[in-house]
Amino acid sequence: MGSHSLTSITALRDWDNTEIRDGDWLPQAYIGLNQLHDSGPQSAKTFSQELRIASPTGGLIEYVLGGYYSRAENNRTFTRSVTVCAPLGAAPTVPTPCTSALAAPSRFPVGVAPHGALFKNFALFGNSTINFSDRFRGLLGLRYTHDQLDVFHSRTATGLDLNGSGQPVNTGGVNTNFGPFTSSVSTNNLSGRAGLQFDVSDNSTAYTTYTRGYKGPGYNIFFNLGATGTSIVEAETSDAYEFGLKNTLFDRRVTINLAAFYTKFHNFQANNPDLSGTVVVSRFTNAGEVSTRGVELDVSAVLIDGLSITGGLAYTDAHVDAFKVVPGAALADIIPNGTPLLFAPKWKGTLGIDYRTTITGNMDIFLGTQISGQTNQLSIFSPSAATRVLGTIDGYSLVNLSAGIGDSNDGWKLMFQVRNLFDTAFIAHKESGGPGGSVRIQIPREADRYFGVTGRINF
């Protein structure tokens, strides 16, 4: 549009998934140990439209103005099927199958819960750079956001064991009927950013920024939802400060970036283990005031033509400042101040080495290695110090290798990879709720050495 640029981005995502879960890790049902199977077909559709206009560069003021709209719909029907039995007489002292003569006839409670959400987001935004001089610039950005969230949930349970009053005695992991429950919330927010940049030299730029962040409200919509879990998870806001130095050396063959940051979160949204009936769930909650601060270093260098090194090192201290206490909460339910945030290791580093050279007139060879490592991190956000110890993931490091061939003009590439070269065992996630009060762990594919081939064609 003359000297301006008009950009339109239209996107549609359609996603379908069926979760089939073995919730008991047992080959069959035992007296006092229920067999529990879940099935949860889920569909999600998201449409988004962004429209923005950008000014030409090089003037006193450079700016981008735009609008954004998205509509995300998520629907799920979750079914939990349970096999449960009780002893005919005294409870056996060893695991006894429900098919044993010592067991009363099995019951088969089933719970079905259709639930979902419709989330609409609308925003107007603007971002500008003010060139006070060739070396000194100001940054200013604002964003107005409107969120509209609608949710629904209902659960029907059948095959329950009832006493004389008609109340369930043992649901075997299937809750009573609930709902239908519907609710909605809408919020408006004005967030933004302000900062300064100064070119210390032709190869070094110092900057400082302040950013006001925003994350919209939410609900806990899940199979075990009950009347006590229907409250709104309030919107989260943050105040972030950053100071940094960006440097290029040796005719731009080396880049070194250093940044220090501090962010204060208000109404921080966090996952918190909780009981829903007799089942441990991970419930979304407002954890109160938390903060994170640290230093980051990023380096990239071209040592010789075709050989490059990239790396990063980060120190992060992220913890609770003031936990949001629910009225009437017991002392044992309060997260202590100073508790680390989830998945925030104090130290984390990466190193990559890549080499590319031509072996024929139009074919290149690629060689690479990637090394990453991190220290301990917390995986269970719990008031209990003992649970937090059990929920701590030990630090680990990984080494990956890659080799391949490809077109010199990047038209195609075929890469062979070895992931986790030294077969390092590590855990991705720990959570409460395992059998007998144990901790459940999730082991990713990357915890075992594996091989792969990746092909890419560009056109």
PEDA-V396840 format. One record per residue. N is the residue number from 0. RES is the residue in three letters. PHI is phi in whole degrees, -180 to 180 (* if undefined). NEAR is the number of other ideal C-beta (glycine too) atoms within 12 Angstrom. Layout:
((N,RES,PHI,NEAR) (N,RES,PHI,NEAR))
This chain:
((0,MET,*,12) (1,GLY,65,9) (2,SER,-88,13) (3,HIS,-98,17) (4,SER,-118,19) (5,LEU,-106,17) (6,THR,-124,18) (7,SER,-125,17) (8,ILE,-125,17) (9,THR,-115,15) (10,ALA,-140,17) (11,LEU,-135,16) (12,ARG,-122,17) (13,ASP,-124,14) (14,TRP,-133,17) (15,ASP,-130,15) (16,ASN,-151,15) (17,THR,-123,16) (18,GLU,-89,19) (19,ILE,-119,16) (20,ARG,-128,19) (21,ASP,-94,18) (22,GLY,-92,33) (23,ASP,-123,29) (24,TRP,60,20) (25,LEU,-119,23) (26,PRO,-74,14) (27,GLN,-161,24) (28,ALA,-82,33) (29,TYR,-120,29) (30,ILE,-60,31) (31,GLY,82,28) (32,LEU,-126,31) (33,ASN,-76,34) (34,GLN,-94,32) (35,LEU,-135,33) (36,HIS,-125,29) (37,ASP,-119,31) (38,SER,-141,24) (39,GLY,-143,29) (40,PRO,-59,21) (41,GLN,-144,26) (42,SER,-130,20) (43,ALA,-144,22) (44,LYS,-131,22) (45,THR,-132,23) (46,PHE,-117,22) (47,SER,-140,23) (48,GLN,-139,21) (49,GLU,-123,24) (50,LEU,-135,21) (51,ARG,-145,24) (52,ILE,-126,22) (53,ALA,-120,23) (54,SER,-78,25) (55,PRO,-67,16) (56,THR,-94,17) (57,GLY,98,11) (58,GLY,-88,14) (59,LEU,-63,17) (60,ILE,-125,22) (61,GLU,-111,25) (62,TYR,-147,27) (63,VAL,-132,29) (64,LEU,-123,27) (65,GLY,-166,27) (66,GLY,-136,25) (67,TYR,-142,29) (68,TYR,-139,27) (69,SER,-143,28) (70,ARG,-134,25) (71,ALA,-121,28) (72,GLU,-119,25) (73,ASN,-131,31) (74,ASN,-132,25) (75,ARG,-149,30) (76,THR,-122,26) (77,PHE,-107,35) (78,THR,-120,30) (79,ARG,-118,41) (80,SER,-112,31) (81,VAL,-127,36) (82,THR,-116,32) (83,VAL,-141,38) (84,CYS,-146,33) (85,ALA,-122,27) (86,PRO,-72,23) (87,LEU,-72,16) (88,GLY,-127,13) (89,ALA,-66,11) (90,ALA,-66,18) (91,PRO,-67,21) (92,THR,-91,10) (93,VAL,-125,13) (94,PRO,-56,20) (95,THR,-126,25) (96,PRO,-62,23) (97,CYS,-67,32) (98,THR,-81,18) (99,SER,-72,22) (100,ALA,-67,15) (101,LEU,-81,22) (102,ALA,-105,27) (103,ALA,-70,22) (104,PRO,-55,17) (105,SER,-70,24) (106,ARG,-113,29) (107,PHE,-133,27) (108,PRO,-66,35) (109,VAL,-134,29) (110,GLY,-123,41) (111,VAL,-125,29) (112,ALA,-136,36) (113,PRO,-77,28) (114,HIS,-157,36) (115,GLY,178,30) (116,ALA,-153,33) (117,LEU,-126,28) (118,PHE,-120,32) (119,LYS,-115,26) (120,ASN,-134,32) (121,PHE,-132,26) (122,ALA,-146,29) (123,LEU,-119,26) (124,PHE,-144,29) (125,GLY,-150,28) (126,ASN,-139,28) (127,SER,-140,26) (128,THR,-122,28) (129,ILE,-106,22) (130,ASN,-90,23) (131,PHE,-64,16) (132,SER,-156,12) (133,ASP,-66,12) (134,ARG,-115,16) (135,PHE,-127,19) (136,ARG,-134,27) (137,GLY,-114,25) (138,LEU,-120,30) (139,LEU,-149,25) (140,GLY,-143,29) (141,LEU,-136,25) (142,ARG,-144,28) (143,TYR,-99,23) (144,THR,-126,31) (145,HIS,-121,26) (146,ASP,-114,33) (147,GLN,-131,23) (148,LEU,-125,31) (149,ASP,-123,26) (150,VAL,-132,35) (151,PHE,-145,28) (152,HIS,-162,35) (153,SER,-153,24) (154,ARG,-141,34) (155,THR,-118,26) (156,ALA,-114,31) (157,THR,-128,24) (158,GLY,74,25) (159,LEU,-80,26) (160,ASP,-92,27) (161,LEU,-108,17) (162,ASN,-94,10) (163,GLY,-62,7) (164,SER,-88,7) (165,GLY,83,11) (166,GLN,-96,13) (167,PRO,-65,25) (168,VAL,-92,18) (169,ASN,-143,25) (170,THR,-86,34) (171,GLY,61,39) (172,GLY,94,39) (173,VAL,-106,41) (174,ASN,-73,38) (175,THR,-72,29) (176,ASN,-61,25) (177,PHE,-148,31) (178,GLY,93,27) (179,PRO,-71,17) (180,PHE,-116,27) (181,THR,-133,19) (182,SER,-160,26) (183,SER,-152,20) (184,VAL,-150,26) (185,SER,-134,20) (186,THR,-138,29) (187,ASN,-124,20) (188,ASN,-147,28) (189,LEU,-120,20) (190,SER,-117,30) (191,GLY,-177,27) (192,ARG,-147,30) (193,ALA,-142,26) (194,GLY,-167,28) (195,LEU,-132,25) (196,GLN,-129,29) (197,PHE,-139,24) (198,ASP,-81,22) (199,VAL,-63,17) (200,SER,-152,14) (201,ASP,-64,13) (202,ASN,-119,18) (203,SER,-145,21) (204,THR,-127,26) (205,ALA,-101,25) (206,TYR,-149,31) (207,THR,-144,25) (208,THR,-139,29) (209,TYR,-123,25) (210,THR,-131,27) (211,ARG,-100,26) (212,GLY,-102,30) (213,TYR,-152,33) (214,LYS,-133,26) (215,GLY,-68,33) (216,PRO,-75,34) (217,GLY,-157,32) (218,TYR,-133,33) (219,ASN,-94,33) (220,ILE,-118,38) (221,PHE,-153,34) (222,PHE,-55,40) (223,ASN,-83,36) (224,LEU,-55,37) (225,GLY,-130,27) (226,ALA,-61,18) (227,THR,-80,17) (228,GLY,-113,31) (229,THR,-97,25) (230,SER,-72,22) (231,ILE,-76,25) (232,VAL,-87,31) (233,GLU,-65,27) (234,ALA,-61,28) (235,GLU,-106,33) (236,THR,-128,29) (237,SER,-149,28) (238,ASP,-121,26) (239,ALA,-120,29) (240,TYR,-123,25) (241,GLU,-142,32) (242,PHE,-132,23) (243,GLY,-153,27) (244,LEU,-139,27) (245,LYS,-110,28) (246,ASN,-134,27) (247,THR,-124,23) (248,LEU,-131,19) (249,PHE,52,14) (250,ASP,57,11) (251,ARG,66,15) (252,ARG,-82,19) (253,VAL,-129,21) (254,THR,-123,27) (255,ILE,-131,28) (256,ASN,-120,28) (257,LEU,-129,26) (258,ALA,-142,30) (259,ALA,-119,26) (260,PHE,-142,29) (261,TYR,-147,25) (262,THR,-134,31) (263,LYS,-111,28) (264,PHE,-104,33) (265,HIS,-115,26) (266,ASN,58,30) (267,PHE,-56,38) (268,GLN,-90,33) (269,ALA,-141,37) (270,ASN,-84,29) (271,ASN,-136,39) (272,PRO,-66,33) (273,ASP,-153,31) (274,LEU,-99,20) (275,SER,-118,30) (276,GLY,71,27) (277,THR,-108,21) (278,VAL,-107,31) (279,VAL,-80,26) (280,VAL,-124,29) (281,SER,-104,29) (282,ARG,-104,34) (283,PHE,-75,29) (284,THR,-150,32) (285,ASN,-86,32) (286,ALA,-87,38) (287,GLY,104,32) (288,GLU,-99,27) (289,VAL,-133,36) (290,SER,-146,30) (291,THR,-141,33) (292,ARG,-145,27) (293,GLY,173,26) (294,VAL,-136,25) (295,GLU,-128,28) (296,LEU,-128,27) (297,ASP,-123,26) (298,VAL,-135,27) (299,SER,-140,27) (300,ALA,-149,25) (301,VAL,-102,23) (302,LEU,-73,17) (303,ILE,-139,12) (304,ASP,-57,11) (305,GLY,95,20) (306,LEU,-112,20) (307,SER,-132,25) (308,ILE,-129,27) (309,THR,-129,28) (310,GLY,-164,28) (311,GLY,-153,28) (312,LEU,-142,28) (313,ALA,-134,30) (314,TYR,-113,24) (315,THR,-135,29) (316,ASP,-117,25) (317,ALA,-123,33) (318,HIS,-154,32) (319,VAL,-77,34) (320,ASP,-95,26) (321,ALA,-150,23) (322,PHE,-69,30) (323,LYS,-78,28) (324,VAL,-92,21) (325,VAL,-72,20) (326,PRO,-54,7) (327,GLY,85,9) (328,ALA,-68,17) (329,ALA,-74,10) (330,LEU,-58,12) (331,ALA,-71,13) (332,ASP,-99,21) (333,ILE,-99,22) (334,ILE,-71,39) (335,PRO,-65,23) (336,ASN,-61,19) (337,GLY,96,18) (338,THR,-64,33) (339,PRO,-63,33) (340,LEU,-77,37) (341,LEU,-68,33) (342,PHE,53,25) (343,ALA,-129,32) (344,PRO,-64,30) (345,LYS,-63,24) (346,TRP,-125,24) (347,LYS,-150,28) (348,GLY,-144,27) (349,THR,-138,27) (350,LEU,-148,27) (351,GLY,-130,26) (352,ILE,-127,26) (353,ASP,-131,29) (354,TYR,-132,24) (355,ARG,-137,28) (356,THR,-149,18) (357,THR,-86,18) (358,ILE,-106,17) (359,THR,-138,12) (360,GLY,-61,9) (361,ASN,-134,14) (362,MET,-133,21) (363,ASP,-114,27) (364,ILE,-113,24) (365,PHE,-123,32) (366,LEU,-131,25) (367,GLY,-158,28) (368,THR,-141,27) (369,GLN,-130,28) (370,ILE,-123,26) (371,SER,-139,29) (372,GLY,-157,24) (373,GLN,-155,26) (374,THR,-89,23) (375,ASN,-56,24) (376,GLN,-146,30) (377,LEU,-88,34) (378,SER,-118,34) (379,ILE,-122,39) (380,PHE,-90,40) (381,SER,-132,37) (382,PRO,-67,28) (383,SER,-83,23) (384,ALA,-63,17) (385,ALA,-65,15) (386,THR,-67,27) (387,ARG,-66,30) (388,VAL,-64,19) (389,LEU,-64,25) (390,GLY,-93,37) (391,THR,-95,29) (392,ILE,-94,33) (393,ASP,-67,21) (394,GLY,-67,20) (395,TYR,-158,27) (396,SER,-138,24) (397,LEU,-131,30) (398,VAL,-128,26) (399,ASN,-119,30) (400,LEU,-125,28) (401,SER,-147,30) (402,ALA,-153,25) (403,GLY,-169,27) (404,ILE,-129,25) (405,GLY,-170,30) (406,ASP,-68,25) (407,SER,-63,20) (408,ASN,-96,14) (409,ASP,62,16) (410,GLY,-76,15) (411,TRP,-153,20) (412,LYS,-154,26) (413,LEU,-125,22) (414,MET,-119,27) (415,PHE,-106,22) (416,GLN,-131,26) (417,VAL,-124,24) (418,ARG,-101,28) (419,ASN,56,28) (420,LEU,-53,22) (421,PHE,-94,18) (422,ASP,54,17) (423,THR,-77,24) (424,ALA,-84,19) (425,PHE,-153,29) (426,ILE,-113,27) (427,ALA,-89,19) (428,HIS,-160,24) (429,LYS,-123,33) (430,GLU,-151,30) (431,SER,-75,33) (432,GLY,104,32) (433,GLY,-74,21) (434,PRO,-57,22) (435,GLY,65,14) (436,GLY,80,15) (437,SER,-79,16) (438,VAL,-100,28) (439,ARG,-89,28) (440,ILE,-124,25) (441,GLN,-114,17) (442,ILE,-108,18) (443,PRO,-78,19) (444,ARG,-59,14) (445,GLU,-67,26) (446,ALA,-77,22) (447,ASP,-123,18) (448,ARG,-65,20) (449,TYR,-147,18) (450,PHE,-121,19) (451,GLY,-159,20) (452,VAL,-130,17) (453,THR,-126,18) (454,GLY,-117,16) (455,ARG,-142,17) (456,ILE,-126,12) (457,ASN,-108,11) (458,PHE,-149,8))
